[in-house]
């Protein structure tokens, strides 16, 4: 998602909790935090989100857990200033624009039907020494299209 909002913000920092710890004391100069959560990381992400909010940082949650458990996990709405439901390639830029205009909505859902025009991931923002490979493959996209079959 960093590649999508690179031109919209002045500073981006990525913390991958799979390979590094999060230091809450190094976020003073950030206004907004975009947190992606899976079910397995949700407790940790919510703990981090609470600490960020205590520092006055706006929290936007997204990812599989926020999407799939939005109606069931009350912590999502309680903690997040806003939630991105589903793929964020269109919704996140709109949320950033709304945040900058002081009009952030509680929830965004904007379906993505194509990856045309979506920039490649900002792998340069990751500490490559922490990874076995810098090659990433996305294999979780499923786009439905209308198919006309003439018989």
C-alpha beads as a LAMMPS data file, in Angstrom:
LAMMPS data file: protein, C-alpha beads

151 atoms
150 bonds

1 atom types
1 bond types

-500.0 500.0 xlo xhi
-500.0 500.0 ylo yhi
-500.0 500.0 zlo zhi

Masses

1 110.0

Atoms # bond

1 1 1 0.000 0.000 0.000
2 1 1 2.959 2.319 0.498
3 1 1 3.420 2.589 -3.275
4 1 1 -0.151 3.777 -3.710
5 1 1 0.146 6.683 -1.261
6 1 1 3.827 7.618 -1.782
7 1 1 2.923 10.873 -3.549
8 1 1 0.210 11.720 -1.020
9 1 1 2.273 11.804 2.177
10 1 1 5.615 13.245 3.248
11 1 1 6.994 10.246 5.125
12 1 1 6.393 6.484 5.099
13 1 1 7.816 3.882 7.438
14 1 1 7.018 0.161 7.244
15 1 1 7.325 -2.162 10.213
16 1 1 6.978 -5.862 9.415
17 1 1 6.189 -7.542 12.733
18 1 1 7.187 -10.902 11.268
19 1 1 10.841 -9.831 11.230
20 1 1 11.147 -6.855 13.593
21 1 1 9.675 -5.431 16.753
22 1 1 7.661 -2.237 16.950
23 1 1 9.076 0.623 18.997
24 1 1 6.252 2.909 20.135
25 1 1 8.777 5.557 21.182
26 1 1 9.788 6.209 17.565
27 1 1 6.438 7.404 16.228
28 1 1 6.184 10.958 17.572
29 1 1 6.457 12.567 14.154
30 1 1 3.710 10.474 12.542
31 1 1 0.111 11.639 12.213
32 1 1 -1.460 8.461 10.897
33 1 1 -0.829 4.713 11.196
34 1 1 -2.049 2.165 8.671
35 1 1 -2.218 -1.234 10.321
36 1 1 -2.866 -4.476 8.465
37 1 1 -4.028 -7.319 10.636
38 1 1 -4.481 -11.030 10.247
39 1 1 -6.357 -13.129 12.784
40 1 1 -3.101 -14.423 14.250
41 1 1 -1.693 -10.933 14.811
42 1 1 -4.911 -9.186 15.815
43 1 1 -4.228 -9.038 19.576
44 1 1 -0.782 -7.509 19.001
45 1 1 -2.082 -5.093 16.353
46 1 1 -4.877 -3.914 18.650
47 1 1 -2.368 -3.387 21.481
48 1 1 -0.165 -1.316 19.162
49 1 1 -3.214 0.588 17.862
50 1 1 -4.236 1.544 21.413
51 1 1 -0.736 2.844 22.163
52 1 1 -0.694 4.847 18.942
53 1 1 -4.085 6.379 19.707
54 1 1 -2.830 7.288 23.196
55 1 1 -0.119 9.313 21.421
56 1 1 -2.746 11.105 19.314
57 1 1 -2.049 9.183 16.103
58 1 1 -4.976 8.399 13.804
59 1 1 -5.354 4.636 13.241
60 1 1 -6.660 3.075 10.036
61 1 1 -7.090 -0.699 10.157
62 1 1 -7.206 -2.998 7.159
63 1 1 -6.294 -6.492 6.115
64 1 1 -7.937 -9.899 6.340
65 1 1 -9.009 -9.742 9.987
66 1 1 -10.455 -6.234 9.770
67 1 1 -12.333 -7.248 6.623
68 1 1 -13.636 -10.637 7.688
69 1 1 -14.331 -9.881 11.362
70 1 1 -15.616 -6.300 11.025
71 1 1 -19.131 -7.276 12.122
72 1 1 -17.972 -9.701 14.823
73 1 1 -14.833 -8.315 16.522
74 1 1 -15.971 -5.193 18.373
75 1 1 -12.343 -4.153 18.966
76 1 1 -12.010 -3.191 15.301
77 1 1 -14.557 -0.360 15.496
78 1 1 -13.598 0.563 19.067
79 1 1 -9.918 1.025 18.224
80 1 1 -9.858 2.221 14.612
81 1 1 -10.575 5.743 13.513
82 1 1 -11.328 4.174 10.138
83 1 1 -11.402 0.685 8.613
84 1 1 -10.577 -0.365 5.058
85 1 1 -12.761 -3.318 4.064
86 1 1 -11.419 -5.563 1.298
87 1 1 -8.597 -4.601 -1.032
88 1 1 -7.276 -1.141 -0.286
89 1 1 -5.870 -0.033 -3.635
90 1 1 -8.744 2.393 -4.228
91 1 1 -10.076 2.884 -0.712
92 1 1 -6.793 3.825 0.963
93 1 1 -6.014 6.815 -1.280
94 1 1 -9.560 8.091 -0.696
95 1 1 -9.145 7.639 3.063
96 1 1 -5.870 9.615 2.975
97 1 1 -7.523 12.427 1.009
98 1 1 -10.435 12.480 3.453
99 1 1 -8.029 12.472 6.424
100 1 1 -6.126 15.427 4.963
101 1 1 -9.458 17.250 4.522
102 1 1 -10.586 16.362 8.075
103 1 1 -13.389 14.192 6.664
104 1 1 -12.177 10.668 7.493
105 1 1 -15.066 8.205 7.374
106 1 1 -15.402 5.287 9.805
107 1 1 -15.345 2.712 6.988
108 1 1 -14.225 2.488 3.359
109 1 1 -15.065 -0.183 0.819
110 1 1 -14.174 0.322 -2.816
111 1 1 -13.923 -2.905 -4.838
112 1 1 -10.859 -3.423 -7.011
113 1 1 -11.659 -5.122 -10.310
114 1 1 -8.250 -4.734 -11.951
115 1 1 -4.659 -4.102 -10.928
116 1 1 -4.025 -1.981 -14.023
117 1 1 -2.215 1.173 -12.970
118 1 1 -1.439 -0.105 -9.467
119 1 1 2.261 0.496 -8.728
120 1 1 4.581 -2.305 -7.666
121 1 1 5.239 -2.710 -3.940
122 1 1 7.786 -0.384 -2.282
123 1 1 10.220 -3.147 -1.355
124 1 1 12.907 -0.457 -0.957
125 1 1 11.237 0.533 2.326
126 1 1 11.951 -2.897 3.838
127 1 1 15.219 -3.920 5.503
128 1 1 16.270 -6.510 2.918
129 1 1 18.754 -8.086 5.346
130 1 1 15.792 -9.507 7.279
131 1 1 14.403 -11.468 4.340
132 1 1 15.510 -14.589 2.503
133 1 1 14.323 -13.168 -0.812
134 1 1 13.204 -9.774 -2.036
135 1 1 10.948 -11.299 -4.677
136 1 1 7.269 -11.212 -3.801
137 1 1 4.420 -12.978 -5.547
138 1 1 0.810 -12.069 -4.929
139 1 1 -1.361 -15.115 -5.425
140 1 1 -4.519 -14.126 -3.593
141 1 1 -6.337 -12.020 -6.169
142 1 1 -9.570 -13.187 -7.685
143 1 1 -11.358 -10.910 -10.114
144 1 1 -14.764 -11.837 -11.443
145 1 1 -15.700 -10.632 -14.859
146 1 1 -18.796 -10.977 -16.934
147 1 1 -18.221 -13.582 -19.593
148 1 1 -20.410 -13.656 -22.663
149 1 1 -20.524 -16.999 -24.406
150 1 1 -22.085 -17.275 -27.824
151 1 1 -23.551 -20.685 -28.617

Bonds

1 1 1 2
2 1 2 3
3 1 3 4
4 1 4 5
5 1 5 6
6 1 6 7
7 1 7 8
8 1 8 9
9 1 9 10
10 1 10 11
11 1 11 12
12 1 12 13
13 1 13 14
14 1 14 15
15 1 15 16
16 1 16 17
17 1 17 18
18 1 18 19
19 1 19 20
20 1 20 21
21 1 21 22
22 1 22 23
23 1 23 24
24 1 24 25
25 1 25 26
26 1 26 27
27 1 27 28
28 1 28 29
29 1 29 30
30 1 30 31
31 1 31 32
32 1 32 33
33 1 33 34
34 1 34 35
35 1 35 36
36 1 36 37
37 1 37 38
38 1 38 39
39 1 39 40
40 1 40 41
41 1 41 42
42 1 42 43
43 1 43 44
44 1 44 45
45 1 45 46
46 1 46 47
47 1 47 48
48 1 48 49
49 1 49 50
50 1 50 51
51 1 51 52
52 1 52 53
53 1 53 54
54 1 54 55
55 1 55 56
56 1 56 57
57 1 57 58
58 1 58 59
59 1 59 60
60 1 60 61
61 1 61 62
62 1 62 63
63 1 63 64
64 1 64 65
65 1 65 66
66 1 66 67
67 1 67 68
68 1 68 69
69 1 69 70
70 1 70 71
71 1 71 72
72 1 72 73
73 1 73 74
74 1 74 75
75 1 75 76
76 1 76 77
77 1 77 78
78 1 78 79
79 1 79 80
80 1 80 81
81 1 81 82
82 1 82 83
83 1 83 84
84 1 84 85
85 1 85 86
86 1 86 87
87 1 87 88
88 1 88 89
89 1 89 90
90 1 90 91
91 1 91 92
92 1 92 93
93 1 93 94
94 1 94 95
95 1 95 96
96 1 96 97
97 1 97 98
98 1 98 99
99 1 99 100
100 1 100 101
101 1 101 102
102 1 102 103
103 1 103 104
104 1 104 105
105 1 105 106
106 1 106 107
107 1 107 108
108 1 108 109
109 1 109 110
110 1 110 111
111 1 111 112
112 1 112 113
113 1 113 114
114 1 114 115
115 1 115 116
116 1 116 117
117 1 117 118
118 1 118 119
119 1 119 120
120 1 120 121
121 1 121 122
122 1 122 123
123 1 123 124
124 1 124 125
125 1 125 126
126 1 126 127
127 1 127 128
128 1 128 129
129 1 129 130
130 1 130 131
131 1 131 132
132 1 132 133
133 1 133 134
134 1 134 135
135 1 135 136
136 1 136 137
137 1 137 138
138 1 138 139
139 1 139 140
140 1 140 141
141 1 141 142
142 1 142 143
143 1 143 144
144 1 144 145
145 1 145 146
146 1 146 147
147 1 147 148
148 1 148 149
149 1 149 150
150 1 150 151
